[in-house]
Amino acid sequence: MSEKTQDLQSFDDRVLGAIATLAPAEQRIARFFVDQKQAALLNSAAQIAQLAGTSDATVVRTARALGFESLSALRAALLAELTGTPSPRLRLERTLAETGSRAGDALRHVIGMHEKSLDVLRQEEFAASFERCVDILANAARRHVFGIGPSGAMADYASLQFNRIGLPTSALSASGVALADRLLWIGEGDVVLVMAYAPLYREVEVLLEHAGKRGVPVILVSDDLGPLVADKVAEILPVPRGNAGHLAMHGGTLVLIESLIVALAAKGKDSASDSLDQLSQLRGAIDKAWSKRGTRKRK
């Protein structure tokens, strides 16, 4: 088998290639392994069974029917694929092969990917973790949001919006040695919100080690890194970014960030209103046209 053929052979291909030979209940579990990879990695056989509406024995039996020695072996194969680093070109080729060349098809495909992400955000377990994360972020002395590349742009956006509602926040959006200066900002009583994905970059390793030494809790937003760092983070928000090995899609992460903004503003409504009043006043001082938009009337 050529190297290119091996590269294109995926966990999904292996599972879907064998799915026709499985019993109906096993087919349901097999599709769960393909569609809910993060849940398959993080949950026990009993939890997977509950999410998929079957028994834990069926979960284990399905893993073996797919050619894996055990559920653990299936997870290892899935993790190996998720933590791989296919080139940007290969990611694009895989996405276009699934999407097609017509603009309308691309639109429907991307919408479908984001709908799957939102389905994860709607789950009760995710909502419970989200509430815990809001409490951690609201009660911290200062927040730090980490991201590199496209996630760096979202870290800057989250930081700006948190500051606007009166929550002092810094963006850890630099990479390489430039990140070291920003890590000095992290202190006792703070919290770090990390948007990072496999493989485990050196910046993330150093950040987690630095936060751990200072007793600073870390909230991780990731669809694949959780199993590698679960013992080093306080909470994991598993937001999908599209299909594994395809172009990453960040719509679900943006929805999460804006949900955090609204939830944090609701938790500290007076402080958020006062901060936005001050923003309007400062805008008016710079450009008087802004002052016409008004501020909240004070009693």
HELIX and SHEET records of a PDB file:
HELIX    1   1 GLU A    3  LEU A    8  1                                   6    
HELIX    2   2 PHE A   11  ALA A   18  1                                   8    
HELIX    3   3 ILE A   19  THR A   21  5                                   3    
HELIX    4   4 PRO A   24  ASP A   35  1                                  12    
HELIX    5   5 LYS A   37  LEU A   42  1                                   6    
HELIX    6   6 ALA A   45  ALA A   52  1                                   8    
HELIX    7   7 ASP A   56  ALA A   65  1                                  10    
HELIX    8   8 LEU A   71  LEU A   82  1                                  12    
HELIX    9   9 PRO A   88  THR A   99  1                                  12    
HELIX   10  10 ALA A  103  LEU A  121  1                                  19    
HELIX   11  11 GLU A  124  ASN A  139  1                                  16    
HELIX   12  12 PRO A  150  ARG A  164  1                                  15    
HELIX   13  13 ALA A  178  LEU A  183  1                                   6    
HELIX   14  14 ARG A  202  LYS A  213  1                                  12    
HELIX   15  15 GLY A  226  VAL A  229  1                                   4    
HELIX   16  16 ALA A  230  LYS A  232  5                                   3    
HELIX   17  17 GLY A  251  LYS A  267  1                                  17    
HELIX   18  18 LYS A  269  ILE A  286  1                                  18    
HELIX   19  19 LYS A  288  SER A  291  1                                   4    
SHEET    1   A 5 THR A 169  LEU A 172  0                                        
SHEET    2   A 5 ARG A 143  PHE A 146  1                                        
SHEET    3   A 5 VAL A 191  MET A 195  1                                        
SHEET    4   A 5 VAL A 218  VAL A 221  1                                        
SHEET    5   A 5 GLU A 235  LEU A 237  1                                        
END                                                                             
